């Protein structure tokens, strides 16, 4: 599981784009971006971290 905390700086940056954006919307967008990045890397964001193997 990934814990995400939206900082006030992140919220302020999002509000520069949309002044009415809610903290929950910013949190959801960050969560979706992390899940997509993990999917592209072939990792399950809900599984425990696995040690990296040497290549």
C-alpha positions in Angstrom: 0.0 0.0 0.0 1.2 3.5 -0.8 0.5 6.4 1.6 0.1 9.7 -0.1 0.1 13.1 1.6 -0.7 16.1 -0.5 1.4 19.0 0.5 0.1 22.5 0.7 2.6 23.4 -2.1 1.0 20.7 -4.3 -2.5 22.0 -3.6 -1.4 25.6 -4.3 0.2 24.5 -7.6 -3.0 22.7 -8.6 -5.1 25.8 -7.6 -3.0 27.9 -10.0 -4.5 25.8 -12.8 -8.0 25.4 -11.3 -8.8 27.7 -8.3 -11.8 25.5 -7.3 -9.9 22.2 -7.1 -10.3 20.2 -3.9 -7.6 18.5 -1.9 -9.4 15.2 -2.5 -9.2 15.8 -6.3 -5.4 16.5 -6.1 -5.0 13.4 -3.9 -6.9 11.3 -6.4 -4.8 12.6 -9.3 -1.5 11.9 -7.5 -2.7 8.4 -6.6 -3.7 7.7 -10.3 -0.4 9.0 -11.5 1.6 6.8 -9.1 -0.6 3.7 -10.0 0.0 4.3 -13.7 3.8 4.7 -13.2 3.9 1.5 -11.2 1.8 -0.3 -13.9 4.3 0.9 -16.6 7.2 -0.4 -14.5 5.4 -3.8 -14.1 4.8 -3.5 -10.4 1.7 -3.8 -8.3 1.4 -0.7 -6.1 -0.5 -2.7 -3.5 2.2 -5.4 -3.0 5.1 -5.1 -0.6 8.3 -3.7 -2.1 10.5 -6.3 -3.6 14.3 -5.9 -3.5 15.8 -5.0 -6.8 17.8 -7.7 -8.5 21.3 -6.9 -9.8 21.4 -6.9 -13.6 
